[in-house]
Amino acid sequence: MQKRSLAFKLIFGGLLLALAPMALVGVLAVWNASDALEASARQQSENLAASIAAAVQETLAEEMKSAVATAANPLVVAAVTADGEQQATSAKEVSNWFQAAFKDYSWLYEANLLANAQGLLIADGAGGKHLGVNVTEREYFKQAMAGKASISPPLRSLLSGKPIVVIAAPVLDGNGKPRGVIINTMKTDNLSATATKARVGQTGYPWMIDRQGVVVAHPDAKHILETNLAKSPGMEGITTKMLAGQDGVDTYVFQGFDKICGFAPVPLVGWSVGFTQNVDEFLAPAHAIRNLVLVIAGVVALLVGVGVFFFARGVSRPVMAAVVELNDGSSQVSVASTQLAKAGHSLAEGTSEQAASLEESSASLEELTSMTRQNADNASQADSLMREVHNMATQAGSTMAEMLGSMNDISSAGMQISKIIKSIDEIAFQTNLLALNAAVEAARAGEAGAGFAVVADEVRSLAMRAAEAAKNTAELITGTIEKINHGTNLAGIMDKAFAGVTANAGKVAELISEISAASREQSQGITQLNTAVGEMDRVTQTIAANAEESASAAEELNAQAAAMHDIAAVLSTIVSGGVAQSAQPARRITAQPQRALPAPKAAASAKPAQVKAGAAPKAPAKKPNPKTEIPLDESDFVDF
């Protein structure tokens, strides 16, 4: 699985922490600004539509009042109530009056007309162009003859082709009966210009429709009386509300643009005014805020990204260096533990061989013990013989010769014992060296070698005791040899001065008694030495077992180094990223089976072994060299 590096995570997290609040604030700001602007645009469009509708309402109401006032003029009333020539004369006067009164309002009116009760136009302020036209079928004429003033829907003038509205008011006689109709055809150009002159921004403008949805006023003249917005796609909803005389605000789509529109009715004529604006325009400030937020976010993202990049690099590089050092350290620990395990196995093998040598030395000491006991017995027999010397004078020569031979054998045996004691002393010295080496290795191992250090110290103590015992034994043997030599000399003197044997027999007996006592003491010393050698054998086997345990501990340390190597690989993957892989384990040591140590032999045989005089002890097995197994120099023994 692809994993991201620590630097990537720091950069991504930093950008996320920096940009997320900014994005939230920006979205809320744009959202609130959009809502505020939309609410303002709605209120503004509704207010403008209402004000324009009120102005149109007021204008049309004033025009209707003007028509009603004209209809009440006595000259006009006389024109529709007179008969014959009087009617014609009055009608002509009305025409002249229309021309004079409305001459300055040509921009507002296309024509000012008077119709009689039969619907014929009898007065015309436009020069008589409309005289004789029958308007009986016109809706505004019918409503006026019913006594109601009205304003017609917008229509296109047949004379000018421009949009107009017809304002009609009934002419009443003295009885209040309609006798004619005043007809003012008002141009809607001025009304449209007045209604559509208001602007908001670039796309905000008003428009107006009649009760059928036909456009009455619009900034674009091509829509006037030509476009029915009630049938325009996307405007069905808003025009339905406008034609129903409602006011309010709504949205619609016109020619592909989303628009918002406030609308208000013109109750007098059933028209409705709308004020519209493109949504994009009144939301332009919100869009500007959005764009500004995006620009600021981009700049902040760039600055934060650069800052976080350098921060992440400053963090990941030391961590990666630490991971590399950890990996190297685990490799070094693995190599050291491998060497320690090998040294432990070598020490165990050397100790096992030393234990075998100690067993052989123990056997030699047992033989020496037998020889010493035999020597003591011989000394006792010699003492008995000396007591019989007076009776065995004739046999004294031969007995003395045998005694000389025995003393020579004893001297040879003493020399052999000296050699054995020297070997024991060398063994004790080597054991002391091994104990010192073990103590050094235990100190290097730290807490894991604390127990091993105690054992090594005990072994060194035992080795020193063995050396001391060997020294004492050597002194005893030296004394014995000297005494034997002295006895030999005495025997020679006895042989030469046999005549004085009887006189000196007592002294010889005393000397032999001393020899017997010395032999017994020698036997006891050798027994103690044999016991010490057995103890050394047991200690040596303990050392071998501890060495195997040290090797096992080293192997465990190697396994822990491998685990440390795996952890370093995982950390490396976290820091540098990439595909997660199992770390290559450190080189492990194959656990070697612990060698069985030889069992110690019995301390003493059931029957002492008979050793011939001058026989050399059995040669010991090949001994391990401590300097080869655990190399040390003189500086390592300064503190010992």
C-alpha positions in Angstrom: 0.0 0.0 0.0 1.4 3.4 -1.0 2.1 5.5 2.1 2.7 9.2 2.2 5.9 10.6 3.7 6.0 12.5 6.9 6.8 15.7 5.0 3.8 15.3 2.8 1.5 14.7 5.8 2.9 17.8 7.6 2.5 20.0 4.5 -1.0 18.7 3.8 -2.1 19.0 7.5 -0.7 22.5 7.7 -2.5 23.6 4.5 -5.7 22.0 5.7 -5.5 23.7 9.1 -4.7 27.1 7.5 -7.2 27.0 4.6 -10.1 25.2 6.2 -11.0 28.1 8.6 -10.4 30.6 5.8 -12.6 28.6 3.4 -15.3 28.4 6.0 -15.1 32.2 6.7 -15.1 32.9 2.9 -18.1 30.7 2.2 -20.0 32.3 5.1 -19.0 35.8 4.0 -20.1 35.2 0.4 -23.2 33.4 1.6 -24.2 36.3 3.9 -23.3 38.9 1.3 -25.3 37.1 -1.3 -28.3 37.0 1.0 -27.9 40.6 2.0 -27.5 41.8 -1.6 -30.5 39.7 -2.8 -32.7 41.0 0.0 -31.6 44.6 -0.8 -32.2 44.0 -4.5 -35.7 42.5 -3.8 -36.6 45.5 -1.6 -35.2 48.0 -4.0 -37.0 46.5 -7.1 -40.3 46.2 -5.2 -40.0 49.8 -4.0 -39.2 51.1 -7.5 -42.0 49.1 -9.1 -44.4 50.5 -6.5 -43.3 54.1 -7.1 -43.5 53.8 -10.8 -46.9 52.2 -10.6 -48.1 55.0 -8.4 -46.8 57.6 -10.9 -48.6 55.9 -13.8 -51.7 55.6 -11.7 -51.6 59.3 -10.9 -50.9 60.3 -14.5 -53.8 58.3 -15.8 -56.1 59.5 -13.1 -55.2 63.1 -13.9 -55.9 62.4 -17.6 -59.2 60.9 -16.7 -60.1 63.9 -14.6 -59.1 66.2 -17.5 -61.4 64.3 -19.8 -64.3 64.5 -17.3 -63.7 68.2 -16.9 -63.7 68.7 -20.7 -67.0 66.7 -20.9 -68.6 69.1 -18.4 -67.7 72.2 -20.4 -71.0 74.0 -21.4 -69.8 74.4 -25.0 -69.3 70.6 -25.2 -72.7 69.9 -23.6 -74.4 72.4 -26.0 -72.8 70.6 -29.0 -74.3 67.3 -28.1 -77.7 68.5 -26.9 -78.5 71.0 -29.7 -80.3 70.1 -32.9 -79.9 71.0 -36.5 -77.7 73.9 -37.5 -77.2 74.8 -33.9 -75.5 71.5 -33.3 -73.2 71.9 -36.3 -72.3 75.4 -35.2 -71.6 74.3 -31.6 -69.6 71.3 -32.8 -67.4 73.5 -35.0 -66.8 75.8 -32.0 -65.8 72.8 -30.0 -63.4 71.8 -32.7 -61.9 75.2 -32.7 -61.7 75.2 -28.9 -60.0 71.8 -29.0 -57.4 73.1 -31.4 -56.7 76.2 -29.3 -56.8 74.5 -25.9 -54.7 71.4 -26.8 -52.3 73.1 -29.2 -49.5 73.0 -26.7 -50.2 69.3 -25.8 -49.6 67.8 -29.2 -46.7 65.8 -27.6 -49.3 64.2 -25.3 -52.4 63.8 -27.4 -52.8 62.5 -30.9 -56.4 63.7 -31.1 -59.2 65.3 -29.0 -62.6 64.2 -30.2 -66.3 64.6 -29.4 -68.9 61.9 -30.4 -72.7 62.3 -30.2 -75.1 59.8 -28.9 -75.1 58.0 -32.2 -71.4 57.4 -32.1 -70.5 59.8 -34.8 -67.5 62.1 -34.3 -68.8 65.7 -34.6 -65.8 67.6 -33.3 -62.1 67.1 -34.0 -59.2 69.0 -32.7 -56.9 67.5 -35.3 -58.2 69.5 -38.2 -61.3 67.4 -39.0 -59.5 64.2 -39.9 -61.8 62.1 -37.8 -65.2 63.8 -38.5 -67.9 61.4 -39.5 -66.2 58.3 -38.1 -68.6 56.0 -36.2 -67.2 54.7 -32.9 -70.4 53.0 -31.7 -68.8 49.6 -31.5 -65.8 50.7 -29.5 -65.8 49.5 -25.9 -64.8 52.8 -24.5 -67.8 54.4 -26.2 -70.2 51.9 -24.8 -68.8 52.4 -21.3 -69.1 56.1 -21.6 -72.6 56.0 -22.8 -73.3 53.9 -19.8 -72.2 56.8 -17.7 -68.7 55.6 -16.9 -65.4 57.2 -17.8 -62.8 54.7 -18.9 -59.3 54.2 -20.4 -58.9 51.7 -23.2 -56.2 49.1 -23.4 -53.1 50.3 -25.4 -53.5 50.0 -29.1 -51.6 51.1 -32.2 -52.9 54.3 -33.9 -54.2 53.8 -37.4 -53.0 57.3 -38.3 -49.5 57.4 -36.8 -48.9 53.7 -36.1 -47.7 54.7 -32.6 -49.1 53.2 -29.3 -52.0 55.1 -27.8 -54.7 54.8 -25.2 -58.1 56.2 -25.5 -59.6 58.1 -22.5 -63.3 58.4 -22.8 -65.7 60.4 -20.5 -69.5 60.8 -20.9 -71.1 64.2 -21.7 -74.1 64.6 -19.5 -77.1 66.8 -20.1 -78.9 68.7 -17.4 -80.7 65.6 -16.3 -77.4 63.6 -16.0 -78.1 61.6 -19.0 -75.2 60.7 -21.3 -75.6 62.6 -24.6 -72.2 62.2 -26.0 -68.6 61.1 -25.3 -65.3 63.1 -25.0 -62.5 61.0 -26.5 -58.8 61.9 -25.9 -56.3 59.7 -27.7 -53.2 59.9 -25.5 -49.8 58.9 -26.8 -48.1 56.4 -24.6 -44.6 57.4 -25.7 -44.3 60.0 -22.9 -45.9 57.6 -20.4 -43.5 54.8 -21.4 -40.5 57.2 -21.2 -41.6 58.3 -17.8 -42.2 54.8 -16.6 -38.9 53.4 -17.9 -36.4 56.2 -17.2 -35.4 54.7 -13.9 -32.2 52.6 -13.9 -30.3 50.5 -11.5 -26.9 49.4 -12.6 -26.4 48.2 -16.1 -29.3 45.7 -16.3 -31.9 47.2 -13.9 -34.9 48.7 -15.7 -38.7 48.9 -15.4 -41.4 47.6 -17.8 -45.2 47.5 -17.8 -47.9 45.2 -19.2 -51.6 45.6 -19.6 -54.3 43.3 -18.3 -53.6 40.7 -21.1 -49.8 40.7 -20.5 -49.0 42.7 -23.5 -46.0 45.0 -23.0 -47.1 48.7 -22.7 -43.8 50.2 -21.6 -40.3 48.9 -22.1 -36.8 50.4 -22.7 -36.6 48.4 -25.9 -39.4 49.8 -28.0 -39.6 46.7 -30.2 -41.4 44.9 -27.4 -44.2 47.5 -27.0 -47.5 46.1 -28.1 -45.6 43.2 -29.8 -44.6 41.0 -26.9 -47.0 39.2 -24.7 -45.0 38.3 -21.6 -47.8 36.1 -20.2 -46.9 33.7 -23.1 -43.1 34.1 -22.8 -41.3 30.9 -21.6 -40.0 31.2 -18.1 -42.3 34.2 -17.2 -45.6 32.4 -16.7 -45.3 32.5 -12.9 -44.5 36.2 -12.4 -47.0 37.4 -15.1 -49.8 35.3 -13.5 -49.2 37.2 -10.2 -49.0 40.5 -12.0 -52.2 40.0 -14.0 -53.9 39.0 -10.7 -53.2 42.5 -9.4 -50.6 41.3 -6.8 -47.5 43.1 -5.7 -44.2 41.5 -4.5 -40.9 40.1 -5.8 -40.2 37.0 -8.0 -37.6 35.5 -10.2 -37.8 34.5 -13.8 -35.7 33.7 -16.9 -35.9 36.1 -19.9 -33.8 35.5 -23.0 -31.5 33.2 -21.1 -30.8 35.6 -18.2 -31.8 34.9 -14.6 -33.6 37.9 -13.3 -35.2 39.2 -10.1 -38.3 41.5 -10.5 -40.4 43.6 -8.1 -43.9 44.3 -9.3 -46.9 46.4 -8.4 -50.3 46.9 -9.9 -51.9 50.0 -11.6 -55.4 49.5 -10.3 -57.1 52.2 -12.4 -56.5 50.3 -15.7 -55.5 46.8 -14.5 -52.0 47.2 -15.6 -48.9 46.1 -13.7 -45.4 47.6 -13.5 -42.3 45.4 -13.0 -38.7 46.5 -12.2 -36.2 43.8 -13.1 -32.4 43.3 -12.8 -30.1 40.5 -13.7 -29.2 38.3 -10.7 -25.5 38.3 -11.8 -25.3 42.1 -11.6 -26.7 42.7 -8.1 -24.7 39.7 -6.9 -21.5 41.1 -8.5 -20.2 42.5 -5.1 -20.7 39.0 -3.6 -18.8 37.5 -6.6 -16.1 40.1 -6.1 -15.9 39.1 -2.4 -15.7 35.5 -3.5 -12.9 36.2 -6.0 -11.1 38.3 -3.4 -11.4 35.4 -0.9 -10.1 33.0 -3.5 -7.1 35.2 -4.3 -6.3 35.7 -0.6 -6.7 32.0 -0.1 -4.4 31.3 -3.0 -1.7 33.7 -1.6 -2.1 32.3 1.9 -1.9 28.8 0.6 1.3 29.6 -1.2 2.8 31.3 1.8 1.7 28.6 4.2 2.8 25.9 1.8 6.3 27.4 1.5 6.5 27.8 5.3 5.1 24.4 6.1 7.4 22.9 3.4 10.5 24.3 5.1 9.1 23.3 8.5 8.3 19.8 7.4 11.8 19.4 5.8 13.4 20.7 9.0 11.4 18.1 11.0 11.7 15.1 8.6 15.4 15.4 7.9 16.5 15.0 11.6 14.0 12.2 12.1 15.3 10.4 9.0 18.9 10.9 10.2 17.9 9.4 13.6 16.2 6.5 11.9 19.4 5.8 9.9 21.5 6.0 13.1 19.0 3.6 14.8 19.2 1.2 11.9 23.0 1.3 12.0 23.0 0.9 15.8 20.8 -2.2 15.4 23.2 -3.7 12.9 26.1 -3.0 15.2 24.3 -4.6 18.1 23.5 -7.6 15.9 27.1 -8.0 14.9 28.3 -7.6 18.6 25.7 -10.1 19.8 26.8 -12.5 17.2 30.4 -12.2 18.3 29.4 -12.5 21.9 27.5 -15.7 21.2 30.4 -17.2 19.4 32.7 -16.3 22.3 30.2 -17.9 24.7 30.2 -21.1 22.8 34.0 -21.1 22.6 34.2 -20.5 26.3 31.8 -23.3 27.0 33.8 -25.7 24.8 37.1 -24.7 26.5 35.6 -25.0 30.0 34.3 -28.5 29.1 37.8 -29.6 28.0 39.2 -28.1 31.2 36.6 -30.1 33.3 37.8 -33.2 31.6 41.4 -32.3 32.4 40.4 -31.7 36.0 38.8 -35.2 36.2 42.1 -36.7 35.0 44.0 -34.7 37.6 41.6 -35.9 40.2 42.2 -39.5 39.2 46.0 -38.9 39.4 45.5 -37.4 42.9 43.6 -40.5 43.9 46.5 -42.6 42.8 48.9 -40.3 44.7 46.8 -40.7 47.8 47.1 -44.5 47.5 50.8 -44.2 47.2 51.1 -41.9 50.2 49.0 -44.4 52.3 51.2 -47.2 51.2 54.2 -45.1 52.1 52.8 -44.6 55.6 52.2 -48.3 56.0 55.8 -49.0 54.9 57.0 -46.5 57.5 55.0 -48.3 60.2 56.5 -51.6 59.1 60.0 -50.1 59.2 59.3 -48.9 62.7 58.4 -52.5 63.8 61.4 -53.9 62.1 63.7 -51.4 63.8 62.4 -52.6 67.1 63.5 -56.1 66.1 66.8 -54.9 64.9 68.6 -56.4 67.8 67.2 -59.8 66.9 67.7 -59.4 63.1 71.2 -58.0 63.0 72.2 -60.6 60.5 69.4 -59.4 58.2 70.1 -55.7 58.7 72.3 -55.4 55.6 69.7 -56.7 53.2 66.9 -54.9 55.0 68.9 -51.7 54.8 69.5 -52.1 51.1 65.8 -52.6 50.6 65.1 -49.6 52.7 67.5 -47.5 50.5 65.7 -48.7 47.4 62.3 -47.8 49.0 63.6 -44.4 49.9 64.8 -43.8 46.4 61.3 -44.7 45.2 59.8 -42.4 47.7 62.2 -39.6 46.4 61.1 -40.3 42.8 57.4 -40.3 43.9 58.0 -37.0 45.7 59.5 -35.5 42.5 56.4 -36.7 40.5 54.1 -35.2 43.2 56.0 -31.9 42.8 55.3 -32.0 39.1 51.6 -32.7 39.7 51.4 -29.9 42.2 53.0 -27.6 39.6 50.4 -28.7 37.1 47.7 -28.0 39.6 49.2 -24.6 40.2 49.2 -23.9 36.4 45.6 -25.0 36.2 44.7 -22.7 39.1 46.5 -19.8 37.3 44.6 -20.5 34.0 41.3 -20.8 35.9 42.1 -17.4 37.5 42.7 -16.0 34.0 39.5 -17.4 32.7 37.6 -16.0 35.7 39.2 -12.6 35.0 38.2 -12.8 31.3 34.7 -13.8 32.3 34.5 -10.8 34.8 35.6 -8.5 32.0 33.0 -9.9 29.6 30.3 -9.7 32.3 31.2 -6.0 32.9 30.8 -5.4 29.2 27.4 -7.1 29.1 26.1 -4.7 31.8 23.1 -5.7 33.8 22.7 -8.9 31.8 26.1 -10.1 33.0 25.7 -9.2 36.7 25.1 -12.7 37.8 27.8 -14.0 35.6 30.3 -11.6 37.2 29.4 -13.0 40.7 30.1 -16.5 39.4 33.4 -15.4 37.8 34.5 -13.8 41.0 33.8 -17.0 43.0 35.7 -19.0 40.5 38.7 -16.7 40.8 38.5 -17.0 44.6 38.4 -20.8 44.3 41.4 -20.7 41.9 43.4 -18.6 44.4 42.5 -21.0 47.2 43.6 -24.0 45.0 46.9 -22.2 44.2 47.4 -21.6 47.9 46.6 -25.3 48.7 49.0 -26.4 46.0 51.7 -24.1 47.4 51.3 -25.6 50.9 51.3 -29.1 49.5 54.5 -28.3 47.6 56.1 -27.1 50.8 55.0 -30.3 52.6 56.3 -32.5 49.8 59.6 -30.5 49.7 60.0 -31.1 53.4 59.2 -34.8 53.0 61.8 -35.1 50.2 64.3 -33.4 52.3 63.5 -35.8 55.2 63.7 -38.8 52.8 67.1 -37.6 51.6 68.1 -37.2 55.2 66.9 -40.7 55.9 68.8 -42.0 52.9 72.0 -40.4 54.2 71.4 -41.9 57.6 70.8 -45.3 56.0 74.1 -44.9 54.2 75.8 -44.0 57.4 74.1 -47.0 59.0 75.3 -49.2 56.3 78.9 -47.9 56.8 78.7 -47.9 60.5 76.6 -51.0 61.0 78.6 -51.6 64.1 76.8 -48.7 65.7 73.4 -49.8 64.5 72.3 -51.0 67.9 73.3 -47.8 69.5 71.5 -45.7 66.8 68.5 -48.0 66.4 66.5 -45.9 68.8 67.2 -42.8 66.7 66.2 -44.6 63.5 63.0 -45.7 65.0 62.3 -42.1 66.0 63.1 -40.9 62.5 60.8 -43.6 61.0 58.1 -42.5 63.3 58.5 -39.0 62.1 58.4 -40.3 58.5 55.2 -42.1 59.3 53.6 -39.0 60.8 54.7 -36.9 57.8 53.3 -39.5 55.5 49.9 -39.4 57.3 49.9 -35.6 57.1 50.9 -35.8 53.4 48.0 -38.2 52.9 45.6 -35.8 54.6 46.9 -32.8 52.5 46.5 -34.8 49.2 43.0 -35.7 50.3 42.2 -32.1 50.8 43.8 -31.3 47.4 41.6 -34.0 45.8 38.5 -32.4 47.4 39.6 -29.0 46.1 40.1 -30.4 42.6 36.6 -31.9 42.7 35.2 -28.5 43.7 37.1 -26.9 40.9 35.6 -29.5 38.5 32.1 -28.6 39.7 32.8 -24.9 39.4 34.2 -25.4 35.9 31.0 -27.2 34.8 29.0 -24.3 36.3 31.1 -21.9 34.3 30.4 -23.9 31.1 26.7 -23.8 31.8 26.8 -20.1 32.4 28.7 -19.6 29.2 25.9 -21.5 27.3 23.4 -19.2 29.0 25.4 -16.2 28.0 25.4 -17.5 24.4 21.6 -17.9 24.6 21.3 -14.4 26.0 23.4 -13.1 23.1 21.1 -14.8 20.6 18.1 -13.2 22.3 19.9 -9.9 22.0 20.4 -10.6 18.3 16.7 -11.2 18.0 16.0 -7.9 19.7 18.4 -6.2 17.4 16.5 -7.7 14.5 13.2 -6.3 16.0 14.9 -2.9 16.4 15.9 -3.1 12.7 12.3 -3.8 11.7 11.1 -0.8 13.8 13.8 1.4 12.1 12.4 0.2 8.7 8.9 1.1 9.7 10.0 4.5 10.9 11.9 5.0 7.7 8.7 4.2 5.7 6.7 6.7 7.9 9.3 9.4 7.3 10.1 8.9 3.7 6.8 7.4 2.5 6.6 4.9 -0.3 5.3 1.3 -0.3 5.3 -0.3 3.1 7.6 -3.3 3.1 8.8 -5.7 5.8 12.2 -4.7 7.0 15.0 -7.2 6.3 15.8 -8.9 9.6 19.2 -8.6 11.0 21.5 -11.6 10.7 20.6 -14.1 13.4 22.8 -16.7 15.1 21.6 -20.2 14.9 21.2 -21.6 18.4 23.8 -24.3 18.9 22.9 -27.2 21.2 24.5 -27.0 24.6 27.3 -29.5 24.9 26.8 -32.1 27.7 29.6 -31.8 30.3 31.3 -34.9 31.5 30.0 -36.2 34.8 32.6 -36.0 37.7 34.1 -39.3 38.8 34.0 -40.6 42.3 36.2 -38.7 44.8 38.0 -41.9 45.7 38.0 -45.5 44.4 36.8 -48.2 46.6 40.3 -49.7 46.6 43.4 -47.5 46.3 45.2 -48.0 43.1 48.7 -49.6 43.3 51.3 -47.4 41.6 54.7 -48.6 40.9 57.6 -46.5 42.0 58.6 -44.0 39.4 55.4 -44.3 37.3 54.4 -41.0 35.7 50.8 -39.9 36.0 48.5 -40.1 33.0 49.0 -37.2 30.5 46.1 -34.7 30.7 44.0 -34.0 27.6 44.7 -31.0 25.4 43.9 -27.8 27.3 42.2 -24.8 25.7 44.3 -21.6 25.5 42.5 -18.8 27.3 44.5 -16.2 25.3 43.1 -17.7 22.1 39.5 -18.0 23.3 39.3 -14.5 25.0 42.2 -12.3 24.0 43.4 -10.0 26.7 46.5 -7.9 27.2 48.5 -6.8 30.2 46.5 -3.6 30.6 43.4 -5.6 31.3 45.0 -7.0 34.5 46.2 -3.7 36.0 43.3 -3.7 38.5 43.9 -7.3 39.6 
